[in-house]
Amino acid sequence: GENVEQHPSTLSVQEGDSAVIKCTYSDSASNYFPWYKQELGKRPQLIIDIRSNVGEKKDQRIAVTLNKTAKHFSLHITETQPEDSAVYFCAASNRDDKIIFGKGTRLHILP
Amino acid sequence: EAGVVQSPRYKIIEKKQPVAFWCNPISGHNTLYWYRQNLGQGPELLIRYENEEAVDDSQLPKDRFSAERLKGVDSTLKIQPAELGDSAVYLCASSFITGPSGNTIYFGEGSWLTVV
């Protein structure tokens, strides 16, 4: 079955700098890759997603890139702000809509 | 629009006791998921329903866990008897399947279970 690895587990960046979170997946049939943000005690919320027919997608300060050959995808947050502090989860889904999540990255934005 | 609603939000029980969680998905969503999230981990799928049918329950510990989705809307997840290792957040999610894949799932706030 699908396995999603996520790195790093913890990331601290200075406010205003960029943050990058990387994920790899094992199932070459996976074709949908969402990213979720989870604040403490809150529900995971979708922030951006990408499908396998696209290499890059951007939404304001957030961008996601996908390399199907290498089976890895990354989340990029530019000009980080205090409200970006949260846990971020990558996920991969195949045709069966079984969404497998990574273990998460705890992002700290330092003042 | 109302999101996915779960209850109770918090539950503390003694081991060997039963517990049940309830979920009301977003109106019109045909697919419902139950995930378990341990502290510091990502959500892990327990069971997925398409309408009333459980299409993926391979990760559900069937000796003590059960779930149902009567009439293809609300769902309940039950644990009986609970064990210490069942302490986790139980997340319900729903989506509207429109194509072969890539359908956004929306999570509820979760039911936080502590077994003592």
gemmi code that builds the backbone of each chain (N, CA, C; Angstrom):
import gemmi

chains = {
    "A": [
        ("GLY", (0.807, -1.204, 0.000), (0.000, 0.000, 0.000), (0.844, 1.259, 0.000)),
        ("GLU", (0.178, 2.377, -0.051), (0.861, 3.672, -0.098), (1.546, 3.972, 1.236)),
        ("ASN", (2.717, 4.613, 1.140), (3.449, 5.075, 2.312), (3.931, 6.495, 2.024)),
        ("VAL", (3.648, 7.396, 2.948), (4.036, 8.797, 2.773), (5.012, 9.181, 3.876)),
        ("GLU", (6.184, 9.644, 3.461), (7.198, 10.093, 4.407), (7.289, 11.617, 4.343)),
        ("GLN", (7.404, 12.258, 5.504), (7.396, 13.717, 5.564), (8.587, 14.191, 6.392)),
        ("HIS", (9.258, 15.252, 5.877), (10.421, 15.809, 6.566), (10.447, 17.327, 6.414)),
        ("PRO", (10.937, 18.071, 7.418), (11.357, 17.561, 8.728), (10.154, 17.388, 9.649)),
        ("SER", (10.364, 16.840, 10.811), (9.273, 16.697, 11.764), (9.026, 18.017, 12.496)),
        ("THR", (10.075, 18.809, 12.636), (9.969, 20.125, 13.257), (10.786, 21.110, 12.455)),
        ("LEU", (10.262, 22.324, 12.280), (10.937, 23.344, 11.490), (10.713, 24.703, 12.143)),
        ("SER", (11.816, 25.404, 12.391), (11.730, 26.755, 12.947), (12.350, 27.728, 11.962)),
        ("VAL", (11.593, 28.754, 11.610), (12.099, 29.774, 10.686), (11.792, 31.156, 11.238)),
        ("GLN", (12.644, 32.083, 10.875), (12.456, 33.473, 11.301), (11.274, 34.063, 10.523)),
        ("GLU", (10.505, 34.876, 11.220), (9.384, 35.540, 10.549), (9.878, 36.298, 9.322)),
        ("GLY", (9.184, 36.096, 8.217), (9.576, 36.746, 6.970), (10.396, 35.855, 6.052)),
        ("ASP", (11.015, 34.813, 6.633), (11.775, 33.872, 5.809), (10.831, 32.838, 5.194)),
        ("SER", (11.406, 31.968, 4.351), (10.617, 30.915, 3.695), (10.744, 29.598, 4.442)),
        ("ALA", (9.719, 28.779, 4.312), (9.719, 27.444, 4.911), (9.421, 26.424, 3.807)),
        ("VAL", (10.124, 25.297, 3.860), (9.917, 24.235, 2.882), (9.728, 22.910, 3.607)),
        ("ILE", (8.679, 22.204, 3.264), (8.389, 20.889, 3.831), (8.333, 19.898, 2.679)),
        ("LYS", (9.001, 18.749, 2.863), (9.119, 17.791, 1.768), (8.453, 16.460, 2.114)),
        ("CYS", (7.856, 15.849, 1.101), (7.215, 14.544, 1.274), (7.570, 13.633, 0.107)),
        ("THR", (7.662, 12.352, 0.400), (7.821, 11.350, -0.639), (6.693, 10.332, -0.509)),
        ("TYR", (6.338, 9.710, -1.630), (5.297, 8.683, -1.614), (5.793, 7.460, -2.348)),
        ("SER", (5.147, 6.327, -2.103), (5.656, 5.076, -2.658), (4.813, 4.530, -3.817)),
        ("ASP", (3.528, 4.857, -3.846), (2.628, 4.286, -4.846), (2.601, 5.155, -6.101)),
        ("SER", (3.137, 4.644, -7.188), (3.186, 5.427, -8.422), (1.793, 5.712, -8.987)),
        ("ALA", (0.773, 5.016, -8.485), (-0.596, 5.263, -8.936), (-1.236, 6.459, -8.242)),
        ("SER", (-0.583, 6.983, -7.213), (-1.131, 8.154, -6.519), (-1.173, 9.336, -7.459)),
        ("ASN", (-2.287, 10.062, -7.429), (-2.441, 11.144, -8.392), (-3.043, 12.412, -7.799)),
        ("TYR", (-3.184, 12.442, -6.494), (-3.740, 13.629, -5.846), (-2.998, 13.837, -4.546)),
        ("PHE", (-2.533, 15.107, -4.322), (-1.646, 15.372, -3.198), (-2.103, 16.636, -2.469)),
        ("PRO", (-2.904, 16.481, -1.416), (-3.354, 17.649, -0.651), (-2.422, 17.954, 0.514)),
        ("TRP", (-2.447, 19.185, 0.939), (-1.726, 19.617, 2.139), (-2.733, 20.196, 3.123)),
        ("TYR", (-2.588, 19.778, 4.386), (-3.491, 20.247, 5.426), (-2.700, 20.974, 6.504)),
        ("LYS", (-3.337, 21.989, 7.080), (-2.778, 22.742, 8.205), (-3.644, 22.472, 9.425)),
        ("GLN", (-3.004, 22.146, 10.541), (-3.753, 21.874, 11.756), (-3.197, 22.711, 12.902)),
        ("GLU", (-3.994, 23.640, 13.377), (-3.631, 24.426, 14.541), (-3.985, 23.640, 15.796)),
        ("LEU", (-3.361, 23.993, 16.892), (-3.501, 23.237, 18.129), (-4.967, 23.105, 18.537)),
        ("GLY", (-5.406, 21.877, 18.684), (-6.776, 21.616, 19.112), (-7.831, 21.830, 18.053)),
        ("LYS", (-7.399, 22.084, 16.816), (-8.350, 22.347, 15.740), (-8.357, 21.214, 14.725)),
        ("ARG", (-9.291, 21.299, 13.802), (-9.378, 20.296, 12.754), (-8.330, 20.543, 11.678)),
        ("PRO", (-7.870, 19.502, 10.994), (-7.010, 19.718, 9.811), (-7.811, 20.420, 8.723)),
        ("GLN", (-7.209, 21.438, 8.117), (-7.890, 22.173, 7.052), (-7.030, 22.190, 5.806)),
        ("LEU", (-7.664, 21.948, 4.659), (-6.958, 21.943, 3.387), (-6.455, 23.339, 3.063)),
        ("ILE", (-5.167, 23.445, 2.721), (-4.633, 24.747, 2.338), (-4.272, 24.809, 0.857)),
        ("ILE", (-3.898, 23.697, 0.275), (-3.575, 23.656, -1.149), (-3.494, 22.202, -1.560)),
        ("ASP", (-3.740, 21.932, -2.833), (-3.600, 20.564, -3.335), (-3.071, 20.603, -4.757)),
        ("ILE", (-2.562, 19.482, -5.220), (-2.031, 19.404, -6.575), (-2.344, 18.026, -7.138)),
        ("ARG", (-2.609, 17.986, -8.426), (-2.903, 16.716, -9.088), (-1.720, 16.330, -9.968)),
        ("SER", (-1.679, 15.057, -10.331), (-0.467, 14.528, -10.963), (-0.222, 15.065, -12.371)),
        ("ASN", (-1.201, 15.731, -12.948), (-0.995, 16.284, -14.281), (-0.444, 17.713, -14.238)),
        ("VAL", (-0.096, 18.165, -13.032), (0.418, 19.522, -12.841), (1.724, 19.434, -12.062)),
        ("GLY", (2.715, 20.257, -12.412), (3.995, 20.219, -11.726), (4.119, 21.207, -10.593)),
        ("GLU", (3.330, 22.287, -10.665), (3.441, 23.315, -9.655), (2.117, 24.061, -9.545)),
        ("LYS", (1.822, 24.493, -8.327), (0.607, 25.268, -8.107), (0.894, 26.292, -7.026)),
        ("LYS", (0.365, 27.505, -7.216), (0.648, 28.573, -6.261), (-0.636, 29.267, -5.848)),
        ("ASP", (-0.686, 29.638, -4.573), (-1.828, 30.388, -4.053), (-1.283, 31.393, -3.050)),
        ("GLN", (-1.088, 32.610, -3.502), (-0.545, 33.711, -2.695), (0.823, 33.303, -2.143)),
        ("ARG", (0.980, 33.156, -0.837), (2.300, 32.852, -0.275), (2.610, 31.358, -0.230)),
        ("ILE", (1.687, 30.548, -0.680), (1.854, 29.094, -0.591), (1.991, 28.506, -1.988)),
        ("ALA", (2.933, 27.591, -2.139), (3.116, 26.905, -3.417), (3.429, 25.443, -3.140)),
        ("VAL", (3.042, 24.601, -4.058), (3.361, 23.183, -3.972), (3.965, 22.742, -5.297)),
        ("THR", (5.014, 21.907, -5.225), (5.637, 21.359, -6.417), (5.550, 19.842, -6.363)),
        ("LEU", (5.474, 19.219, -7.513), (5.367, 17.770, -7.613), (6.352, 17.250, -8.640)),
        ("ASN", (7.121, 16.242, -8.240), (8.022, 15.544, -9.146), (7.572, 14.085, -9.198)),
        ("LYS", (6.825, 13.738, -10.247), (6.258, 12.386, -10.339), (7.334, 11.328, -10.529)),
        ("THR", (8.376, 11.679, -11.254), (9.444, 10.707, -11.519), (10.128, 10.295, -10.221)),
        ("ALA", (10.418, 11.290, -9.394), (11.086, 11.020, -8.131), (10.098, 10.672, -7.024)),
        ("LYS", (8.821, 10.837, -7.283), (7.760, 10.585, -6.310), (7.964, 11.415, -5.054)),
        ("HIS", (8.156, 12.707, -5.273), (8.176, 13.588, -4.113), (7.498, 14.910, -4.428)),
        ("PHE", (6.984, 15.535, -3.395), (6.291, 16.808, -3.522), (6.608, 17.670, -2.311)),
        ("SER", (6.548, 18.964, -2.494), (6.999, 19.894, -1.456), (6.018, 21.052, -1.294)),
        ("LEU", (5.985, 21.557, -0.075), (5.192, 22.747, 0.248), (6.159, 23.894, 0.534)),
        ("HIS", (5.897, 25.035, -0.091), (6.734, 26.204, 0.102), (5.865, 27.333, 0.640)),
        ("ILE", (6.293, 27.912, 1.759), (5.596, 29.077, 2.318), (6.584, 30.227, 2.322)),
        ("THR", (6.259, 31.302, 1.633), (7.143, 32.469, 1.588), (6.635, 33.547, 2.535)),
        ("GLU", (7.537, 34.448, 2.900), (7.201, 35.586, 3.779), (6.393, 35.121, 4.979)),
        ("THR", (6.928, 34.169, 5.711), (6.180, 33.544, 6.803), (5.737, 34.567, 7.849)),
        ("GLN", (4.568, 34.283, 8.422), (3.955, 35.145, 9.420), (3.637, 34.325, 10.665)),
        ("PRO", (3.452, 34.961, 11.817), (3.179, 34.211, 13.054), (2.002, 33.239, 12.915)),
        ("GLU", (0.986, 33.629, 12.162), (-0.190, 32.764, 12.025), (0.075, 31.514, 11.184)),
        ("ASP", (1.274, 31.429, 10.597), (1.638, 30.213, 9.864), (2.085, 29.104, 10.812)),
        ("SER", (2.319, 29.438, 12.078), (2.720, 28.422, 13.054), (1.587, 27.405, 13.217)),
        ("ALA", (1.918, 26.132, 12.973), (0.916, 25.061, 13.015), (1.623, 23.755, 12.664)),
        ("VAL", (0.845, 22.684, 12.621), (1.350, 21.416, 12.106), (0.815, 21.246, 10.688)),
        ("TYR", (1.687, 20.898, 9.771), (1.316, 20.717, 8.366), (1.441, 19.238, 8.001)),
        ("PHE", (0.419, 18.728, 7.319), (0.410, 17.338, 6.881), (0.333, 17.273, 5.365)),
        ("CYS", (1.204, 16.470, 4.770), (1.036, 16.147, 3.370), (0.254, 14.838, 3.278)),
        ("ALA", (-0.307, 14.573, 2.123), (-1.073, 13.353, 1.923), (-1.026, 12.962, 0.454)),
        ("ALA", (-1.289, 11.698, 0.209), (-1.342, 11.184, -1.161), (-2.557, 10.294, -1.302)),
        ("SER", (-3.154, 10.370, -2.488), (-4.372, 9.606, -2.746), (-4.291, 8.966, -4.122)),
        ("ASN", (-4.741, 7.717, -4.221), (-4.762, 7.058, -5.528), (-6.190, 6.988, -6.048)),
        ("ARG", (-6.381, 6.212, -7.065), (-7.703, 6.156, -7.707), (-8.785, 5.654, -6.768)),
        ("ASP", (-8.411, 4.944, -5.725), (-9.403, 4.435, -4.784), (-9.791, 5.474, -3.745)),
        ("ASP", (-9.247, 6.687, -3.855), (-9.559, 7.761, -2.913), (-9.151, 7.423, -1.488)),
        ("LYS", (-8.181, 6.546, -1.340), (-7.667, 6.261, -0.007), (-6.557, 7.264, 0.264)),
        ("ILE", (-6.800, 8.203, 1.144), (-5.850, 9.276, 1.408), (-4.964, 8.876, 2.570)),
        ("ILE", (-3.654, 8.814, 2.310), (-2.673, 8.452, 3.322), (-1.907, 9.712, 3.712)),
        ("PHE", (-1.799, 9.968, 5.006), (-1.158, 11.170, 5.508), (0.277, 10.899, 5.965)),
        ("GLY", (1.115, 11.934, 5.847), (2.419, 11.906, 6.475), (2.278, 12.143, 7.961)),
        ("LYS", (3.382, 12.069, 8.684), (3.344, 12.202, 10.140), (3.294, 13.649, 10.611)),
        ("GLY", (3.469, 14.584, 9.705), (3.317, 15.986, 10.059), (4.625, 16.708, 10.313)),
        ("THR", (4.598, 18.019, 10.099), (5.733, 18.905, 10.389), (5.225, 20.029, 11.267)),
        ("ARG", (5.850, 20.166, 12.427), (5.469, 21.266, 13.328), (6.307, 22.486, 12.945)),
        ("LEU", (5.636, 23.509, 12.431), (6.310, 24.727, 11.983), (6.191, 25.806, 13.050)),
        ("HIS", (7.360, 26.332, 13.455), (7.415, 27.435, 14.416), (7.925, 28.674, 13.684)),
        ("ILE", (7.194, 29.767, 13.775), (7.642, 31.031, 13.195), (8.198, 31.867, 14.349)),
        ("LEU", (9.474, 32.161, 14.252), (10.155, 32.882, 15.337), (10.056, 34.388, 15.125)),
        ("PRO", (9.792, 35.155, 16.190), (9.644, 36.619, 16.044), (10.983, 37.288, 15.780)),
    ],
    "B": [
        ("GLU", (-22.502, 27.574, 5.447), (-22.686, 26.109, 5.353), (-22.079, 25.450, 6.585)),
        ("ALA", (-22.820, 24.542, 7.207), (-22.321, 23.844, 8.378), (-21.259, 22.855, 7.947)),
        ("GLY", (-20.231, 22.719, 8.785), (-19.184, 21.758, 8.492), (-19.535, 20.402, 9.057)),
        ("VAL", (-18.532, 19.550, 9.136), (-18.708, 18.229, 9.726), (-18.843, 18.403, 11.243)),
        ("VAL", (-19.884, 17.828, 11.800), (-20.163, 17.982, 13.222), (-19.916, 16.667, 13.936)),
        ("GLN", (-19.185, 16.746, 15.037), (-18.896, 15.548, 15.808), (-19.275, 15.770, 17.268)),
        ("SER", (-19.636, 14.679, 17.916), (-19.855, 14.729, 19.362), (-19.587, 13.345, 19.954)),
        ("PRO", (-19.169, 13.304, 21.230), (-18.805, 14.460, 22.046), (-17.433, 15.001, 21.632)),
        ("ARG", (-17.096, 16.198, 22.058), (-15.763, 16.749, 21.779), (-14.711, 16.091, 22.649)),
        ("TYR", (-15.080, 15.825, 23.875), (-14.133, 15.236, 24.821), (-14.819, 14.123, 25.598)),
        ("LYS", (-14.054, 13.050, 25.847), (-14.588, 11.934, 26.602), (-13.463, 11.286, 27.385)),
        ("ILE", (-13.698, 11.099, 28.681), (-12.758, 10.369, 29.523), (-13.486, 9.159, 30.073)),
        ("ILE", (-12.928, 7.981, 29.854), (-13.553, 6.761, 30.331), (-12.499, 5.863, 30.955)),
        ("GLU", (-12.972, 4.930, 31.764), (-12.063, 3.935, 32.314), (-11.897, 2.807, 31.308)),
        ("LYS", (-10.749, 2.161, 31.367), (-10.517, 1.042, 30.445), (-11.582, -0.024, 30.668)),
        ("LYS", (-11.877, -0.717, 29.596), (-12.886, -1.773, 29.528), (-14.307, -1.231, 29.393)),
        ("GLN", (-14.475, 0.074, 29.485), (-15.797, 0.663, 29.284), (-16.046, 0.891, 27.793)),
        ("PRO", (-17.306, 0.971, 27.396), (-17.618, 1.284, 25.995), (-17.683, 2.791, 25.778)),
        ("VAL", (-17.510, 3.184, 24.522), (-17.642, 4.590, 24.163), (-18.148, 4.664, 22.729)),
        ("ALA", (-18.904, 5.704, 22.439), (-19.427, 5.885, 21.079), (-19.253, 7.329, 20.652)),
        ("PHE", (-18.926, 7.508, 19.384), (-18.777, 8.828, 18.790), (-19.758, 8.969, 17.643)),
        ("TRP", (-20.259, 10.177, 17.478), (-21.256, 10.436, 16.456), (-20.737, 11.481, 15.483)),
        ("CYS", (-21.126, 11.340, 14.208), (-20.679, 12.275, 13.189), (-21.819, 12.614, 12.236)),
        ("ASN", (-21.974, 13.888, 11.964), (-22.916, 14.358, 10.949), (-22.105, 15.025, 9.851)),
        ("PRO", (-22.069, 14.445, 8.660), (-21.218, 15.005, 7.600), (-21.827, 16.253, 6.978)),
        ("ILE", (-21.076, 16.880, 6.115), (-21.587, 18.021, 5.366), (-22.737, 17.553, 4.483)),
        ("SER", (-23.791, 18.347, 4.448), (-24.984, 17.977, 3.702), (-24.651, 17.696, 2.238)),
        ("GLY", (-25.105, 16.536, 1.771), (-24.882, 16.178, 0.373), (-23.633, 15.362, 0.123)),
        ("HIS", (-22.762, 15.278, 1.120), (-21.545, 14.486, 0.939), (-21.874, 13.001, 1.030)),
        ("ASN", (-21.443, 12.256, 0.001), (-21.785, 10.847, -0.040), (-20.736, 9.945, 0.618)),
        ("THR", (-19.557, 10.474, 0.852), (-18.482, 9.659, 1.420), (-18.116, 10.154, 2.812)),
        ("LEU", (-17.986, 9.228, 3.723), (-17.668, 9.569, 5.121), (-16.498, 8.733, 5.588)),
        ("TYR", (-15.603, 9.361, 6.317), (-14.389, 8.711, 6.808), (-14.300, 8.854, 8.330)),
        ("TRP", (-13.758, 7.826, 8.951), (-13.319, 7.929, 10.344), (-11.804, 7.730, 10.350)),
        ("TYR", (-11.121, 8.719, 10.948), (-9.679, 8.648, 11.118), (-9.355, 8.657, 12.605)),
        ("ARG", (-8.220, 8.081, 12.953), (-7.705, 8.174, 14.314), (-6.387, 8.925, 14.240)),
        ("GLN", (-6.224, 9.908, 15.141), (-4.983, 10.679, 15.171), (-4.366, 10.588, 16.555)),
        ("ASN", (-3.228, 9.921, 16.629), (-2.485, 9.861, 17.877), (-1.650, 11.128, 18.020)),
        ("LEU", (-1.275, 11.428, 19.244), (-0.538, 12.655, 19.533), (0.747, 12.721, 18.715)),
        ("GLY", (0.910, 13.807, 17.978), (2.127, 13.998, 17.200), (2.198, 13.197, 15.918)),
        ("GLN", (1.076, 12.620, 15.509), (1.038, 11.802, 14.295), (0.009, 12.339, 13.309)),
        ("GLY", (0.074, 11.826, 12.096), (-0.935, 12.178, 11.113), (-2.174, 11.308, 11.271)),
        ("PRO", (-3.282, 11.736, 10.696), (-4.513, 10.928, 10.764), (-4.324, 9.586, 10.061)),
        ("GLU", (-4.879, 8.539, 10.653), (-4.838, 7.198, 10.069), (-6.264, 6.727, 9.818)),
        ("LEU", (-6.519, 6.264, 8.599), (-7.874, 5.871, 8.229), (-8.305, 4.612, 8.963)),
        ("LEU", (-9.490, 4.662, 9.554), (-10.087, 3.476, 10.174), (-11.108, 2.838, 9.233)),
        ("ILE", (-11.989, 3.659, 8.673), (-13.043, 3.135, 7.816), (-13.545, 4.233, 6.899)),
        ("ARG", (-13.951, 3.830, 5.702), (-14.516, 4.771, 4.733), (-15.837, 4.228, 4.209)),
        ("TYR", (-16.838, 5.074, 4.183), (-18.158, 4.717, 3.670), (-18.439, 5.473, 2.368)),
        ("GLU", (-19.021, 4.785, 1.425), (-19.653, 5.447, 0.287), (-21.143, 5.162, 0.427)),
        ("ASN", (-21.874, 6.224, 0.742), (-23.281, 6.087, 1.130), (-23.363, 5.158, 2.342)),
        ("GLU", (-24.149, 4.077, 2.273), (-24.253, 3.202, 3.448), (-23.168, 2.129, 3.490)),
        ("GLU", (-22.454, 1.958, 2.387), (-21.538, 0.829, 2.268), (-20.132, 1.160, 2.767)),
        ("ALA", (-19.607, 0.294, 3.632), (-18.225, 0.416, 4.084), (-17.325, -0.154, 2.994)),
        ("VAL", (-16.625, 0.716, 2.265), (-15.821, 0.263, 1.132), (-14.375, 0.003, 1.511)),
        ("ASP", (-13.951, 0.478, 2.682), (-12.594, 0.224, 3.136), (-12.583, 0.230, 4.658)),
        ("ASP", (-12.506, -0.953, 5.244), (-12.426, -1.050, 6.716), (-11.227, -1.902, 7.112)),
        ("SER", (-10.241, -1.942, 6.238), (-9.099, -2.819, 6.456), (-8.282, -2.432, 7.696)),
        ("GLN", (-8.327, -1.165, 8.103), (-7.556, -0.704, 9.258), (-8.390, -0.642, 10.540)),
        ("LEU", (-9.618, -1.067, 10.480), (-10.480, -1.019, 11.669), (-10.252, -2.270, 12.529)),
        ("PRO", (-9.850, -2.092, 13.790), (-9.658, -3.268, 14.673), (-11.021, -3.867, 15.029)),
        ("LYS", (-11.414, -4.854, 14.276), (-12.795, -5.326, 14.340), (-13.134, -6.096, 15.608)),
        ("ASP", (-12.125, -6.444, 16.394), (-12.446, -7.152, 17.628), (-13.099, -6.229, 18.650)),
        ("ARG", (-12.799, -4.923, 18.556), (-13.360, -4.006, 19.549), (-14.011, -2.767, 18.945)),
        ("PHE", (-13.743, -2.512, 17.691), (-14.295, -1.324, 17.025), (-15.426, -1.747, 16.078)),
        ("SER", (-16.450, -0.912, 16.041), (-17.520, -1.110, 15.071), (-18.008, 0.256, 14.610)),
        ("ALA", (-18.568, 0.288, 13.438), (-19.085, 1.541, 12.906), (-20.313, 1.238, 12.068)),
        ("GLU", (-21.147, 2.245, 11.964), (-22.305, 2.112, 11.100), (-22.674, 3.468, 10.521)),
        ("ARG", (-23.318, 3.431, 9.374), (-23.780, 4.658, 8.735), (-25.163, 4.359, 8.152)),
        ("LEU", (-26.127, 4.409, 9.015), (-27.494, 4.120, 8.617), (-28.019, 5.240, 7.733)),
        ("LYS", (-28.740, 4.879, 6.709), (-29.379, 5.816, 5.788), (-28.370, 6.683, 5.038)),
        ("GLY", (-27.106, 6.332, 5.115), (-26.102, 7.035, 4.339), (-25.848, 8.463, 4.739)),
        ("VAL", (-26.165, 8.834, 5.992), (-25.920, 10.209, 6.433), (-25.032, 10.181, 7.669)),
        ("ASP", (-25.641, 10.209, 8.856), (-24.877, 10.203, 10.104), (-24.160, 8.867, 10.291)),
        ("SER", (-23.117, 8.920, 11.120), (-22.373, 7.701, 11.399), (-22.001, 7.663, 12.874)),
        ("THR", (-21.867, 6.450, 13.394), (-21.365, 6.274, 14.754), (-20.181, 5.321, 14.724)),
        ("LEU", (-19.240, 5.581, 15.574), (-18.072, 4.727, 15.765), (-18.068, 4.296, 17.224)),
        ("LYS", (-17.984, 3.001, 17.444), (-18.045, 2.482, 18.804), (-16.788, 1.695, 19.146)),
        ("ILE", (-16.377, 1.808, 20.389), (-15.262, 1.012, 20.904), (-15.771, 0.282, 22.139)),
        ("GLN", (-15.610, -1.042, 22.124), (-16.062, -1.830, 23.266), (-15.316, -3.153, 23.321)),
        ("PRO", (-14.507, -3.371, 24.348), (-14.187, -2.455, 25.442), (-12.988, -1.577, 25.072)),
        ("ALA", (-12.913, -0.395, 25.657), (-11.798, 0.504, 25.370), (-10.538, 0.051, 26.104)),
        ("GLU", (-9.397, 0.284, 25.469), (-8.101, -0.011, 26.058), (-7.307, 1.289, 26.183)),
        ("LEU", (-6.273, 1.260, 27.015), (-5.468, 2.464, 27.245), (-4.921, 3.017, 25.933)),
        ("GLY", (-4.533, 2.125, 25.025), (-3.955, 2.538, 23.756), (-4.933, 3.172, 22.788)),
        ("ASP", (-6.204, 3.170, 23.147), (-7.210, 3.794, 22.277), (-7.283, 5.301, 22.477)),
        ("SER", (-6.575, 5.821, 23.466), (-6.560, 7.268, 23.696), (-6.021, 7.970, 22.457)),
        ("ALA", (-6.830, 8.837, 21.886), (-6.478, 9.502, 20.622), (-7.585, 10.488, 20.287)),
        ("VAL", (-7.403, 11.195, 19.183), (-8.478, 12.018, 18.635), (-9.109, 11.248, 17.484)),
        ("TYR", (-10.417, 11.116, 17.510), (-11.138, 10.416, 16.456), (-11.787, 11.470, 15.562)),
        ("LEU", (-11.273, 11.525, 14.341), (-11.698, 12.540, 13.381), (-12.671, 11.937, 12.375)),
        ("CYS", (-13.766, 12.610, 12.189), (-14.690, 12.252, 11.117), (-14.460, 13.233, 9.970)),
        ("ALA", (-14.597, 12.764, 8.760), (-14.436, 13.620, 7.594), (-15.443, 13.213, 6.534)),
        ("SER", (-15.730, 14.127, 5.624), (-16.647, 13.773, 4.541), (-16.191, 14.422, 3.245)),
        ("SER", (-16.663, 13.873, 2.151), (-16.365, 14.433, 0.838), (-17.484, 14.063, -0.117)),
        ("PHE", (-17.515, 14.772, -1.249), (-18.469, 14.444, -2.296), (-17.678, 13.911, -3.480)),
        ("ILE", (-17.810, 12.629, -3.708), (-17.023, 11.992, -4.759), (-17.631, 12.332, -6.114)),
        ("THR", (-16.834, 13.025, -6.933), (-17.327, 13.401, -8.258), (-16.557, 12.725, -9.381)),
        ("GLY", (-15.405, 12.211, -9.071), (-14.577, 11.608, -10.104), (-13.757, 10.485, -9.523)),
        ("PRO", (-12.841, 9.939, -10.303), (-12.081, 8.766, -9.856), (-11.167, 9.058, -8.675)),
        ("SER", (-10.721, 10.293, -8.493), (-9.859, 10.607, -7.362), (-9.722, 12.101, -7.231)),
        ("GLY", (-9.030, 12.499, -6.176), (-8.753, 13.914, -5.992), (-9.914, 14.701, -5.457)),
        ("ASN", (-10.687, 14.088, -4.570), (-11.815, 14.785, -3.977), (-11.436, 15.288, -2.592)),
        ("THR", (-11.646, 16.571, -2.347), (-11.261, 17.184, -1.078), (-12.074, 16.607, 0.070)),
        ("ILE", (-11.397, 16.249, 1.141), (-12.121, 15.795, 2.319), (-12.084, 16.891, 3.375)),
        ("TYR", (-13.184, 17.027, 4.093), (-13.351, 18.054, 5.115), (-13.484, 17.372, 6.469)),
        ("PHE", (-12.687, 17.823, 7.423), (-12.667, 17.205, 8.732), (-13.576, 17.913, 9.727)),
        ("GLY", (-14.062, 17.123, 10.693), (-14.707, 17.694, 11.857), (-13.658, 18.078, 12.888)),
        ("GLU", (-14.108, 18.633, 14.019), (-13.178, 19.083, 15.064), (-12.578, 17.922, 15.846)),
        ("GLY", (-13.187, 16.754, 15.727), (-12.641, 15.591, 16.394), (-13.258, 15.310, 17.754)),
        ("SER", (-13.196, 14.056, 18.133), (-13.605, 13.638, 19.479), (-12.365, 13.159, 20.200)),
        ("TRP", (-12.023, 13.857, 21.297), (-10.794, 13.556, 22.033), (-11.113, 12.502, 23.084)),
        ("LEU", (-10.520, 11.335, 22.965), (-10.767, 10.244, 23.907), (-9.557, 10.016, 24.796)),
        ("THR", (-9.808, 9.980, 26.088), (-8.779, 9.596, 27.056), (-9.282, 8.383, 27.810)),
        ("VAL", (-8.510, 7.308, 27.771), (-8.852, 6.089, 28.493), (-7.910, 5.976, 29.689)),
        ("VAL", (-8.489, 5.872, 30.877), (-7.656, 5.841, 32.098), (-7.807, 4.506, 32.826)),
    ],
}
model = gemmi.Model(1)
for chain_id, residues in chains.items():
    chain = gemmi.Chain(chain_id)
    for i, (resn, *xyz) in enumerate(residues, 1):
        res = gemmi.Residue()
        res.name, res.seqid = resn, gemmi.SeqId(i, " ")
        for name, pos in zip(("N", "CA", "C"), xyz):
            atom = gemmi.Atom()
            atom.name, atom.element = name, gemmi.Element(name[0])
            atom.pos, atom.b_iso = gemmi.Position(*pos), 0.0
            res.add_atom(atom)
        chain.add_residue(res)
    model.add_chain(chain)
structure = gemmi.Structure()
structure.add_model(model)
structure.setup_entities()
